[in-house]
Amino acid sequence: MTLFTFAVVNWNTRDLLDACLASIYAVKGDYEIQVLVADNASSDGSAEMVRAKYPDVELVETGGNLGFAGGHKPLFQRGKGRYHVLVNSDVRLLPGCLEKLDARMQADDRIGIAGCRIVDEDGRVQPSCRRFPNLWRQLLDASGLNRLFPRSPFINALKMGGFDHLSSREVDQVMGSLFLIRREVIQAIGILDTAFFMYYEEVDYCLRCRRAGYKVFYEAEARVFHKGGGSSKKVKTLTIRRTMRSMRRYYLKNHGGWTWLPLLAILSLDLVTHVGYALVTFRNAPATFKAYALGWWDVLTFRSAGR
């Protein structure tokens, strides 16, 4: 049986995708793997590069930009692995990553989802674990106080202030840069919710996993390199708007329609603190205001998270 299925959704990140795929084959060792790529109508030659350089990769050309969850849908349908691994195109797997993940998953069959330690070019850890969002944690995050007290487990509760990313442990959620799912979990709860275009789909999936009785686990001994922002850097204002739309979708789905008004108030505070921070740090306050104001309007008017 194929042990690892690697599933990558790509949109105009040809060179990053090339490095990502090369890293998968470089660390595979003796494992039997399946590599799937969904290309969301890239215009930079990504699909042509995959066909030319990686003939073993199963390439799906979706015909349009279906987003993250939508792009992954046909890959879930084609996956054959015991572990279905969502990998962002701006990630490179590092030596030993698969061995550590495999050992952890074999040691505890109640782990349904696993993430790993994410590092940057200098080997510094990028925070990759969070608690599940709720209105109180969202309010603290929007207040900006977490910038002043980043290591406080109370004030920076959503982002797990003070969490030691060098220690492996069960967590609420892991980030989707590398997101390993046990096959039995997919059979139990299905695939990612395609009502999310981008962002919060992995948060929702971790919550569904936990509700089904499985664990979400952070494996510190498995490491990947993350470039960051591969596709989202190209559309920064739209990225912020999509994040806020997806946030509303997550609260509506998991906490009820009554959360709309308090969430809107929290996002009003979020707008103020982000614009204030942009002003004092000289980081283009007008553009920041535009992005967060448009996101706030999307939430107010119930604009769909699926686009």
C-alpha positions as CSV (number, residue, x, y, z in Angstrom):
1,M,0.0,0.0,0.0
2,T,1.2,3.5,-0.8
3,L,2.2,5.0,2.5
4,F,2.3,8.8,1.7
5,T,0.2,10.7,-0.8
6,F,1.5,14.2,-1.3
7,A,-1.1,16.6,-2.5
8,V,-0.1,20.1,-3.7
9,V,-2.4,22.9,-5.0
10,N,-0.6,25.4,-7.1
11,W,-1.4,28.8,-8.5
12,N,1.4,30.7,-10.3
13,T,4.3,29.5,-8.1
14,R,6.2,27.5,-10.7
15,D,9.7,27.9,-9.2
16,L,8.5,27.2,-5.6
17,L,6.5,24.2,-6.8
18,D,9.6,22.9,-8.6
19,A,11.6,23.1,-5.3
20,C,8.8,21.6,-3.3
21,L,8.4,18.5,-5.6
22,A,12.2,18.1,-5.8
23,S,12.3,18.0,-1.9
24,I,9.6,15.3,-1.7
25,Y,11.5,13.0,-4.0
26,A,14.8,13.8,-2.2
27,V,13.5,12.7,1.2
28,K,11.3,9.8,0.2
29,G,13.9,7.2,0.9
30,D,12.4,3.7,0.7
31,Y,8.8,4.9,1.2
32,E,6.3,4.2,-1.5
33,I,4.8,7.6,-2.4
34,Q,2.2,9.1,-4.7
35,V,2.5,12.8,-5.7
36,L,-0.5,14.7,-6.9
37,V,-0.6,18.3,-8.1
38,A,-3.7,20.4,-8.9
39,D,-2.9,23.4,-11.0
40,N,-5.5,26.2,-10.6
41,A,-5.1,27.7,-14.2
42,S,-1.6,29.1,-13.6
43,S,-0.3,31.4,-16.3
44,D,3.4,31.0,-15.4
45,G,4.1,27.6,-17.0
46,S,3.6,25.6,-13.8
47,A,1.7,22.8,-15.5
48,E,4.3,22.5,-18.3
49,M,7.1,22.4,-15.8
50,V,5.5,19.5,-13.9
51,R,4.9,17.5,-17.1
52,A,8.5,18.1,-18.3
53,K,10.4,17.5,-15.1
54,Y,8.2,15.2,-13.0
55,P,6.6,12.6,-15.3
56,D,5.6,10.5,-12.2
57,V,3.5,13.3,-10.8
58,E,-0.3,13.0,-11.4
59,L,-1.2,16.4,-12.7
60,V,-4.8,17.7,-12.5
61,E,-5.5,20.9,-14.4
62,T,-8.6,22.3,-12.7
63,G,-9.4,24.9,-15.5
64,G,-9.8,27.8,-13.0
65,N,-8.7,29.2,-9.7
66,L,-10.7,27.0,-7.3
67,G,-8.9,28.1,-4.2
68,F,-7.2,25.8,-1.7
69,A,-10.1,23.5,-0.6
70,G,-11.6,23.4,-4.1
71,G,-8.2,22.6,-5.7
72,H,-7.7,19.8,-3.2
73,K,-11.0,18.1,-3.9
74,P,-9.9,16.1,-7.0
75,L,-6.7,15.2,-5.2
76,F,-8.6,13.7,-2.2
77,Q,-10.5,11.7,-4.8
78,R,-7.3,10.3,-6.3
79,G,-5.3,9.7,-3.1
80,K,-4.3,6.2,-2.3
81,G,-2.0,6.7,0.6
82,R,-2.4,5.6,4.2
83,Y,-1.4,9.2,5.0
84,H,-2.8,12.0,2.8
85,V,-0.4,14.9,3.1
86,L,-1.4,18.4,2.1
87,V,1.8,20.4,1.2
88,N,1.9,24.0,0.2
89,S,4.0,24.8,-2.9
90,D,6.2,27.1,-0.9
91,V,7.3,24.3,1.5
92,R,10.4,22.1,1.2
93,L,10.6,18.8,3.1
94,L,13.8,18.4,5.1
95,P,15.7,15.1,5.7
96,G,14.1,12.8,8.3
97,C,10.7,14.4,8.1
98,L,8.9,11.4,6.8
99,E,10.5,9.0,9.2
100,K,9.5,11.1,12.2
101,L,6.0,11.5,11.1
102,D,5.6,7.8,10.2
103,A,7.0,6.8,13.6
104,R,4.6,9.1,15.5
105,M,1.5,8.0,13.5
106,Q,2.4,4.3,14.1
107,A,2.9,4.9,17.8
108,D,-0.6,6.3,18.3
109,D,-3.5,5.3,16.0
110,R,-5.7,8.0,17.6
111,I,-3.7,10.7,16.0
112,G,-5.8,11.8,13.0
113,I,-3.9,14.9,11.9
114,A,-0.2,15.8,12.3
115,G,1.8,18.9,11.6
116,C,5.5,19.5,12.0
117,R,8.1,22.1,12.9
118,I,8.3,24.8,10.3
119,V,11.5,26.8,9.9
120,D,12.7,29.7,7.8
121,E,16.0,30.3,5.9
122,D,17.9,30.8,9.1
123,G,16.4,27.8,10.9
124,R,14.2,29.9,13.1
125,V,10.9,28.3,14.1
126,Q,7.7,29.7,12.5
127,P,4.8,29.4,14.9
128,S,2.5,26.8,13.5
129,C,0.0,25.8,16.2
130,R,-3.0,27.6,17.5
131,R,-6.0,27.1,19.7
132,F,-9.4,27.0,18.2
133,P,-10.9,30.5,17.6
134,N,-13.6,31.7,19.8
135,L,-15.0,35.3,20.3
136,W,-12.9,36.0,23.4
137,R,-9.6,34.8,21.8
138,Q,-10.5,36.7,18.7
139,L,-11.1,39.9,20.7
140,L,-7.8,39.6,22.4
141,D,-6.1,39.1,19.1
142,A,-7.9,42.1,17.5
143,S,-7.0,44.4,20.4
144,G,-3.3,44.3,19.5
145,L,-2.3,43.5,23.0
146,N,-0.8,40.2,21.8
147,R,1.9,42.3,20.0
148,L,2.9,43.7,23.4
149,F,2.7,40.4,25.2
150,P,3.4,37.7,22.5
151,R,4.5,35.1,25.1
152,S,1.5,35.4,27.3
153,P,-0.7,32.3,27.2
154,F,-3.7,34.4,28.3
155,I,-3.4,37.6,26.2
156,N,-2.0,35.8,23.1
157,A,-4.3,32.8,23.7
158,L,-5.3,32.3,20.1
159,K,-1.7,32.0,18.9
160,M,-0.6,30.0,21.9
161,G,1.7,32.6,23.4
162,G,4.7,30.9,25.1
163,F,4.3,27.6,23.3
164,D,7.5,25.6,23.0
165,H,7.7,24.5,19.4
166,L,10.6,22.2,20.3
167,S,8.3,19.9,22.2
168,S,5.9,17.4,20.5
169,R,2.4,17.4,21.9
170,E,-1.3,17.3,21.2
171,V,-2.8,20.7,20.1
172,D,-6.1,22.1,18.8
173,Q,-4.9,22.9,15.3
174,V,-1.8,22.8,13.1
175,M,-1.2,25.0,10.1
176,G,-1.8,23.7,6.6
177,S,1.8,24.3,5.3
178,L,2.2,20.5,5.8
179,F,-0.9,18.8,7.0
180,L,-0.9,15.0,7.3
181,I,-4.3,13.2,7.5
182,R,-4.8,9.6,8.4
183,R,-6.8,7.8,5.8
184,E,-9.4,6.7,8.4
185,V,-10.1,10.3,9.2
186,I,-11.0,11.1,5.6
187,Q,-13.3,8.1,5.5
188,A,-14.9,9.3,8.8
189,I,-15.4,13.0,8.2
190,G,-14.9,13.5,4.4
191,I,-12.7,16.1,2.7
192,L,-12.0,19.8,3.2
193,D,-15.1,22.0,3.2
194,T,-15.1,23.6,-0.3
195,A,-17.3,26.5,1.0
196,F,-14.0,27.9,2.1
197,F,-12.0,29.3,-0.8
198,M,-8.9,29.9,1.1
199,Y,-8.0,30.1,4.9
200,Y,-9.8,28.5,7.9
201,E,-10.5,25.3,6.0
202,E,-7.7,23.5,7.9
203,V,-9.0,25.0,11.2
204,D,-12.4,23.7,10.4
205,Y,-10.9,20.3,9.5
206,C,-9.0,20.0,12.7
207,L,-12.2,20.8,14.7
208,R,-14.1,18.1,12.7
209,C,-11.3,15.7,13.4
210,R,-11.3,16.3,17.1
211,R,-15.1,16.0,17.2
212,A,-14.8,12.6,15.6
213,G,-12.6,11.5,18.5
214,Y,-9.2,11.8,16.9
215,K,-6.2,13.8,18.1
216,V,-4.4,16.6,16.3
217,F,-0.7,16.4,17.0
218,Y,2.4,18.6,16.6
219,E,5.5,16.6,15.8
220,A,8.5,18.8,16.6
221,E,11.1,16.3,15.4
222,A,9.8,16.5,11.8
223,R,10.9,19.6,10.0
224,V,10.1,21.5,6.8
225,F,11.3,24.7,5.4
226,H,8.6,27.3,4.6
227,K,9.2,30.2,2.2
228,G,5.8,31.8,3.0
229,G,3.2,33.6,1.0
230,G,3.8,32.0,-2.3
231,S,0.4,32.7,-3.9
232,S,-1.1,35.0,-1.4
233,K,1.7,37.6,-1.8
234,K,0.4,38.3,-5.3
235,V,-3.0,39.5,-4.0
236,K,-2.5,41.0,-0.6
237,T,-5.8,43.0,-0.3
238,L,-7.8,40.1,-1.6
239,T,-5.9,37.8,0.8
240,I,-7.1,39.9,3.8
241,R,-10.6,40.0,2.5
242,R,-10.7,36.2,2.0
243,T,-9.3,35.6,5.5
244,M,-12.1,37.7,7.0
245,R,-14.8,36.1,4.8
246,S,-13.5,32.6,5.8
247,M,-13.5,33.7,9.5
248,R,-17.2,34.6,9.3
249,R,-17.9,31.3,7.6
250,Y,-16.0,29.4,10.3
251,Y,-18.0,31.1,13.1
252,L,-21.3,30.7,11.3
253,K,-20.7,27.0,10.7
254,N,-19.3,26.1,14.1
255,H,-20.7,28.6,16.6
256,G,-24.0,29.7,15.1
257,G,-25.5,32.7,13.3
258,W,-25.6,34.8,16.5
259,T,-21.8,35.3,16.3
260,W,-22.1,37.6,13.3
261,L,-22.7,40.8,15.2
262,P,-20.1,40.4,17.9
263,L,-17.6,39.2,15.2
264,L,-18.3,42.3,13.2
265,A,-17.6,44.5,16.3
266,I,-14.3,42.6,16.8
267,L,-13.3,43.1,13.2
268,S,-14.0,46.8,13.6
269,L,-11.5,46.9,16.4
270,D,-9.1,44.8,14.2
271,L,-9.3,47.4,11.5
272,V,-8.5,50.2,13.9
273,T,-5.5,48.4,15.5
274,H,-4.0,47.3,12.2
275,V,-4.3,50.8,10.7
276,G,-2.8,52.3,13.9
277,Y,0.1,49.8,13.7
278,A,0.6,50.7,10.1
279,L,0.7,54.4,10.9
280,V,3.3,54.1,13.7
281,T,5.5,51.7,11.7
282,F,5.1,53.6,8.3
283,R,3.7,50.6,6.6
284,N,1.2,52.1,4.1
285,A,-1.7,52.9,6.3
286,P,-4.1,53.8,3.4
287,A,-3.6,50.4,1.8
288,T,-4.1,48.7,5.2
289,F,-7.3,50.7,5.8
290,K,-8.6,49.8,2.3
291,A,-8.0,46.0,2.8
292,Y,-9.5,45.7,6.3
293,A,-12.4,48.0,5.5
294,L,-13.3,46.0,2.4
295,G,-13.0,42.8,4.5
296,W,-15.3,44.3,7.2
297,W,-17.8,45.1,4.4
298,D,-17.6,41.6,3.1
299,V,-18.5,40.3,6.6
300,L,-21.3,42.9,7.0
301,T,-22.9,41.9,3.7
302,F,-22.4,38.1,4.1
303,R,-20.2,37.9,1.0
304,S,-19.4,34.2,0.3
305,A,-16.2,32.7,1.6
306,G,-16.1,30.5,-1.5
307,R,-14.4,33.0,-3.8
